[in-house]
Amino acid sequence: MIRRAILVLALLTAAVAGFGTPAAAADTSVPGSYAVGYVDASVSASGRSFSARIYYPAATAGQNAAVAAGRFPAIAFGHGFLQGVSKYYGTMSHLASWGFIVAAPTSQGGLAPSHSGFADDLNAQLTWLVAQDTTAGSRFNAHVATGKLGLSGHSMGGGASVLAASRNPAVTTVANLAAAETNPSAATAAASVRVPMMLVAGEKDGTAPIASHQRPIYNSKPAPKQLRIIRGGFHCGFIESSSLFCDSGTITRAAQLIVTRRLLTDWFRYYLAGDTASYDAVWGGGATGDPQVIFEGVA
């Protein structure tokens, strides 16, 4: 009996000292531990050719820096209608700091973009990155986790990410921002997307309102799926500076971007990086009880 009491006391002491206790959840609203590099690349794959800006975990920060040691999941990111990829550099850099290679094609930037073509460009971007993993002389040689591929994007690019996922069985997951209905229909395409998808929306979006854009995509998509609505958020709150015909919300752009980057990082850490500690922030109480976000989801 005395021995048992001593053992219990020892276990309690160890727990107080931190042994056997779960690690604290990472604060993904702030940049991660990796330095961030970036490169402007000419991409040619799957019959598509375009330029792209790519952010990645780096040995040292800056343009054309060497990639950090290891292999990293890859994400293709689609820009919004008439929005340059520069509007998303901060979000792409944030993801890179957490261990992701994020590439944004600059294609389909005109007044009459092809949504279908943009989806093909996003998939070609992923194909190109996978090929770089085994391309001698490429900065990404032996640095791409070729079985961990994600799609993302904003507005038109968000809708295109759904189209792309419906065409690409190699995709692991999708997480997008204010996804807009496209032609062909992203809502129709969502019905055939079986991988996990998170649709992040702005509560006050006046450009691609939830009811006519993200909601039909969400309703069509089989589980697992989520619709995460940022309270007070707006369509242009997902870009890093204002542009013509922007709407507004009841929170600031800076506040919305902090929430946005946290949601994307947690999702991709869970589904692409295999970080089981992110479960609470994605599906658990951290997600369902988030005071900044209205949660809806089916696992």
C-alpha positions as CSV (number, residue, x, y, z in Angstrom):
1,M,0.0,0.0,0.0
2,I,2.9,2.3,0.9
3,R,4.7,1.4,-2.3
4,R,1.5,2.2,-4.3
5,A,1.2,5.6,-2.6
6,I,4.8,6.4,-3.4
7,L,4.3,5.4,-7.0
8,V,1.2,7.6,-7.3
9,L,3.0,10.5,-5.7
10,A,5.9,10.1,-8.2
11,L,3.6,10.1,-11.1
12,L,1.9,13.2,-9.9
13,T,5.2,14.9,-9.4
14,A,6.3,14.0,-12.9
15,A,3.1,15.3,-14.4
16,V,3.5,18.6,-12.6
17,A,7.1,18.8,-14.0
18,G,5.6,18.4,-17.4
19,F,6.3,14.8,-18.1
20,G,3.5,12.9,-19.8
21,T,1.5,16.0,-20.4
22,P,0.3,17.0,-23.9
23,A,2.3,19.7,-25.7
24,A,0.6,23.1,-25.9
25,A,-1.1,23.9,-29.2
26,A,0.9,25.9,-31.6
27,D,-0.2,29.5,-32.2
28,T,-0.6,29.4,-35.9
29,S,-1.9,33.0,-36.1
30,V,1.8,34.1,-36.0
31,P,4.6,33.0,-38.4
32,G,6.1,29.6,-38.0
33,S,9.7,28.6,-37.3
34,Y,11.0,28.5,-40.9
35,A,12.7,31.3,-42.8
36,V,10.8,32.0,-46.0
37,G,12.3,32.1,-49.5
38,Y,10.6,32.9,-52.7
39,V,11.2,32.5,-56.4
40,D,9.5,33.6,-59.6
41,A,9.4,30.5,-61.9
42,S,8.3,29.7,-65.5
43,V,6.0,26.6,-65.2
44,S,5.4,24.2,-68.0
45,A,3.4,21.0,-67.3
46,S,0.4,19.1,-68.5
47,G,0.3,21.2,-71.7
48,R,0.0,24.4,-69.7
49,S,2.6,27.2,-69.5
50,F,2.6,30.2,-67.2
51,S,4.7,32.1,-64.6
52,A,4.2,31.6,-60.9
53,R,5.4,33.1,-57.6
54,I,6.5,30.3,-55.2
55,Y,7.1,30.7,-51.4
56,Y,8.8,27.9,-49.5
57,P,10.6,27.0,-46.2
58,A,14.1,28.2,-46.7
59,A,17.6,27.9,-45.1
60,T,17.8,31.7,-45.0
61,A,15.1,34.3,-45.9
62,G,15.0,36.0,-49.3
63,Q,14.6,35.6,-53.0
64,N,16.2,32.5,-54.6
65,A,17.3,31.3,-51.2
66,A,18.1,27.6,-50.7
67,V,15.2,25.4,-49.6
68,A,15.3,24.2,-46.0
69,A,16.3,20.6,-45.3
70,G,13.4,18.1,-45.7
71,R,10.4,17.5,-47.9
72,F,7.4,19.7,-47.7
73,P,3.8,19.4,-48.8
74,A,2.9,21.5,-51.8
75,I,-0.1,23.9,-52.3
76,A,-1.3,25.6,-55.5
77,F,-3.1,28.9,-54.8
78,G,-5.5,30.6,-57.2
79,H,-5.8,34.4,-57.2
80,G,-9.1,36.2,-57.4
81,F,-10.7,37.9,-60.4
82,L,-8.5,40.9,-61.5
83,Q,-6.3,40.4,-58.4
84,G,-2.6,40.0,-58.8
85,V,-0.8,37.3,-56.9
86,S,0.9,40.0,-54.9
87,K,-2.3,40.5,-53.0
88,Y,-1.6,37.1,-51.4
89,Y,2.1,37.2,-50.7
90,G,1.6,37.6,-46.9
91,T,-0.7,34.6,-46.7
92,M,1.6,32.5,-48.9
93,S,4.6,33.5,-46.9
94,H,2.8,32.7,-43.6
95,L,2.1,29.1,-44.9
96,A,5.6,28.7,-46.0
97,S,6.9,29.6,-42.6
98,W,4.9,26.7,-41.2
99,G,6.5,24.2,-43.7
100,F,4.6,24.4,-46.9
101,I,5.6,25.1,-50.5
102,V,2.9,27.5,-51.9
103,A,2.8,28.4,-55.6
104,A,0.5,30.9,-57.2
105,P,0.1,30.9,-61.0
106,T,-0.2,34.4,-62.5
107,S,-2.4,33.1,-65.4
108,Q,-6.0,34.1,-66.1
109,G,-5.6,37.6,-64.9
110,G,-7.5,39.4,-67.7
111,L,-11.1,40.6,-68.0
112,A,-12.3,37.3,-69.5
113,P,-10.5,34.5,-67.6
114,S,-11.2,30.9,-68.2
115,H,-12.3,29.3,-65.0
116,S,-11.8,25.8,-66.4
117,G,-8.3,26.8,-67.7
118,F,-7.4,28.2,-64.3
119,A,-8.3,24.9,-62.7
120,D,-6.1,23.2,-65.2
121,D,-3.3,25.7,-64.3
122,L,-3.6,24.9,-60.6
123,N,-3.3,21.2,-61.3
124,A,-0.4,21.8,-63.7
125,Q,1.3,23.8,-60.9
126,L,1.0,20.7,-58.6
127,T,2.3,18.4,-61.4
128,W,5.2,20.7,-62.0
129,L,6.1,20.8,-58.3
130,V,5.9,17.0,-58.0
131,A,8.3,16.7,-61.0
132,Q,10.7,19.1,-59.4
133,D,11.3,16.7,-56.6
134,T,13.2,14.4,-59.0
135,T,14.6,17.0,-61.4
136,A,18.4,17.3,-61.1
137,G,19.4,20.9,-60.6
138,S,16.0,22.1,-59.4
139,R,16.0,24.0,-56.1
140,F,13.1,21.8,-55.1
141,N,14.9,18.5,-55.9
142,A,14.3,16.1,-53.0
143,H,12.2,18.8,-51.2
144,V,8.6,18.1,-52.2
145,A,6.4,15.7,-50.3
146,T,4.8,14.4,-53.5
147,G,2.0,12.5,-51.8
148,K,0.8,15.6,-49.9
149,L,-0.8,18.0,-52.3
150,G,-3.3,20.8,-51.5
151,L,-5.4,23.3,-53.4
152,S,-6.4,26.8,-52.2
153,G,-7.4,30.2,-53.6
154,H,-9.6,33.2,-53.2
155,S,-12.8,34.1,-55.0
156,M,-12.5,33.0,-58.6
157,G,-9.3,31.1,-57.5
158,G,-11.3,29.4,-54.7
159,G,-13.9,28.2,-57.2
160,A,-11.2,27.1,-59.5
161,S,-9.6,25.1,-56.7
162,V,-12.9,23.1,-56.4
163,L,-12.9,22.5,-60.2
164,A,-9.3,21.4,-60.0
165,A,-9.9,19.0,-57.1
166,S,-12.7,17.3,-59.1
167,R,-10.2,16.6,-61.9
168,N,-7.2,15.5,-59.9
169,P,-7.2,12.3,-57.8
170,A,-3.7,13.1,-56.5
171,V,-5.0,16.0,-54.4
172,T,-5.1,15.4,-50.7
173,T,-7.2,18.3,-49.5
174,V,-8.7,21.7,-50.4
175,A,-9.1,24.9,-48.3
176,N,-10.1,28.1,-49.9
177,L,-11.3,31.6,-49.2
178,A,-14.6,33.2,-50.3
179,A,-14.9,30.6,-53.1
180,A,-17.0,32.0,-56.0
181,E,-19.3,30.0,-58.2
182,T,-17.6,29.4,-61.6
183,N,-18.4,28.4,-65.1
184,P,-18.3,25.4,-65.3
185,S,-20.0,25.2,-61.9
186,A,-17.9,24.7,-58.8
187,A,-21.0,23.7,-56.9
188,T,-21.7,20.9,-59.4
189,A,-18.0,19.9,-59.4
190,A,-18.0,19.7,-55.6
191,A,-20.3,16.7,-55.6
192,S,-17.4,14.6,-57.0
193,V,-14.8,15.8,-54.6
194,R,-14.2,13.2,-51.9
195,V,-11.2,14.7,-50.1
196,P,-11.6,16.9,-47.1
197,M,-12.6,20.5,-48.0
198,M,-12.8,23.7,-45.9
199,L,-14.6,26.7,-47.3
200,V,-13.6,29.9,-45.4
201,A,-16.2,32.7,-45.9
202,G,-16.7,36.3,-44.7
203,E,-20.0,36.9,-42.9
204,K,-20.5,40.3,-44.5
205,D,-19.2,39.3,-48.0
206,G,-21.0,41.6,-50.5
207,T,-19.1,40.4,-53.6
208,A,-19.5,36.6,-53.4
209,P,-22.2,36.2,-50.8
210,I,-22.3,33.0,-48.8
211,A,-25.9,32.1,-49.8
212,S,-25.1,32.1,-53.6
213,H,-21.5,31.0,-53.6
214,Q,-20.0,29.1,-50.7
215,R,-23.2,27.6,-49.5
216,P,-24.1,25.8,-52.7
217,I,-20.6,24.4,-52.9
218,Y,-20.8,23.3,-49.3
219,N,-24.2,21.7,-49.7
220,S,-23.0,19.8,-52.8
221,K,-19.8,18.5,-51.3
222,P,-19.9,15.1,-49.6
223,A,-18.3,14.8,-46.2
224,P,-15.7,15.5,-44.9
225,K,-16.4,19.2,-45.3
226,Q,-16.5,22.5,-43.4
227,L,-17.9,26.0,-43.8
228,R,-16.0,28.4,-41.5
229,I,-17.5,31.9,-41.5
230,I,-15.4,34.7,-40.1
231,R,-17.6,36.9,-38.0
232,G,-17.7,40.4,-39.6
233,G,-15.5,39.3,-42.4
234,F,-15.7,40.6,-46.0
235,H,-14.7,39.5,-49.5
236,C,-11.7,41.9,-49.8
237,G,-10.7,41.1,-46.2
238,F,-8.9,38.1,-47.7
239,I,-6.5,40.2,-49.8
240,E,-3.7,42.3,-48.4
241,S,-4.7,45.7,-49.8
242,S,-7.8,47.3,-51.2
243,S,-8.8,47.3,-54.9
244,L,-11.6,48.7,-57.1
245,F,-15.2,47.7,-56.1
246,C,-14.1,46.3,-52.7
247,D,-16.7,45.6,-50.1
248,S,-16.3,46.1,-46.3
249,G,-17.1,44.3,-43.1
250,T,-17.3,45.0,-39.4
251,I,-13.7,43.9,-38.7
252,T,-10.5,45.2,-40.1
253,R,-8.6,43.6,-42.9
254,A,-5.7,43.0,-40.6
255,A,-7.9,41.2,-38.1
256,Q,-9.4,39.1,-40.8
257,L,-6.1,38.1,-42.2
258,I,-4.9,36.9,-38.8
259,V,-7.9,34.6,-38.5
260,T,-7.6,33.5,-42.2
261,R,-4.0,32.5,-41.9
262,R,-4.7,30.6,-38.7
263,L,-7.5,28.6,-40.2
264,L,-5.5,27.7,-43.3
265,T,-2.4,26.8,-41.4
266,D,-4.3,24.6,-38.9
267,W,-6.1,22.8,-41.7
268,F,-3.1,22.1,-43.9
269,R,-1.0,21.1,-40.8
270,Y,-3.6,18.5,-40.0
271,Y,-4.4,17.2,-43.5
272,L,-1.0,17.7,-45.3
273,A,1.6,17.7,-42.6
274,G,0.0,15.0,-40.5
275,D,0.0,17.1,-37.3
276,T,-2.5,15.3,-35.1
277,A,-2.1,18.0,-32.5
278,S,-4.0,20.3,-34.8
279,Y,-7.2,18.2,-34.5
280,D,-8.7,20.4,-31.8
281,A,-8.2,23.5,-33.9
282,V,-9.7,21.7,-37.0
283,W,-12.5,19.5,-35.6
284,G,-12.5,19.8,-31.8
285,G,-13.5,22.3,-29.3
286,G,-11.0,24.8,-30.6
287,A,-12.9,24.9,-33.9
288,T,-16.5,24.6,-32.7
289,G,-16.0,27.0,-29.9
290,D,-13.9,29.6,-31.8
291,P,-15.4,33.0,-30.9
292,Q,-14.2,34.6,-34.2
293,V,-15.6,32.0,-36.5
294,I,-19.0,30.4,-37.1
295,F,-18.4,26.7,-37.4
296,E,-20.3,24.2,-39.6
297,G,-19.0,20.9,-40.6
298,V,-19.5,17.2,-41.2
299,A,-16.5,14.9,-40.6
